[in-house]
C-alpha cells in the first residue's frame, strides 16, 4: 500500500508554491499517479518549507485527502516539528523557556523578512538548552533544541535574534560583520529540522528523524565545550540519532560560577 504522505530530506527550499519537485522524487512518484504534485493551487502538496540557508525534513502530501488531514493536524498542533540550533551567547536563566512574540511578515522576494510587531501573528517556540561552549575566537555559544508550536516565516531565527541570541551564520537577523566571522568555521545558518511526527493511516504516529548533516557536525567539532557539555557536543557532532524534544535532557544549571569552559 502506498503511503499518502512522504517526508523528504532537502536542504534549502525556495519559498514559492511553484517550486519544482526534484527529478528523482518525480520519477519515483509520477504526477500521473499523484496529481497533487502538479496542483499549484494546493502548493503541490507541501505542508511547510525551509528557509534557504537551513536544512532538514520537509513533509509532502501525495494526495488531497492526506493534505487536508495533515493541514488539520498542523492547525491543532498534532504535527510536531523540532530543530537543533547553535546560537550566540550563553543562554541565560532556566534551561527551558517559551519564546512568545508576534511575528509580522513583510516584503517580497529577497527583500522579504519578519519583524516583531504588535500587528503580527502570535508565534510560540519551546526552547531547551542542551549545551554551552566557546567557538575558537572565544565567543560563547549555546546549543538548543527547539519545538515550534506555530509556524511563522523565519520564526526561530527572528525569535532567537530578538532575545539576543541569534543563530550562528544567520545572514538576515545578525550583523554582516559577525556573520562573516561565523563563516570562517560554519559556512551556513546553523539551524536544522531534525524531527517530524504526525498521524498517518489508521491514526498511527509516524516519526521521522534526521541527524545533523556532515557540514554542521564539522562546525560543532570546532567548539570548545564546557565541562558539563562535552558529551552532548560529542553526541550531536557524531551524527547520532537525536531523541524527541520531550526526551532530550536539558543542561543542568551551574551550581557555581567556577566551572571551567
Secondary structure as UniProt FT lines:
FT   STRAND          5..11
FT   TURN            17..18
FT   HELIX           23..28
FT   TURN            31..33
FT   HELIX           35..38
FT   HELIX           40..45
FT   TURN            52..53
FT   STRAND          55..61
FT   HELIX           64..76
FT   STRAND          80..88
FT   STRAND          96..106
FT   HELIX           109..111
FT   STRAND          113..116
FT   TURN            118..119
FT   STRAND          121..135
FT   TURN            136..137
FT   STRAND          140..148
FT   TURN            153..154
FT   HELIX           155..162
FT   TURN            163..164
FT   TURN            168..169
FT   TURN            171..173
FT   HELIX           176..182
FT   TURN            183..185
FT   STRAND          191..199
FT   HELIX           201..203
FT   STRAND          205..209
FT   HELIX           214..220
FT   TURN            221..222
FT   STRAND          223..225
FT   HELIX           227..229
FT   HELIX           230..237
FT   TURN            238..239
FT   HELIX           245..247
//
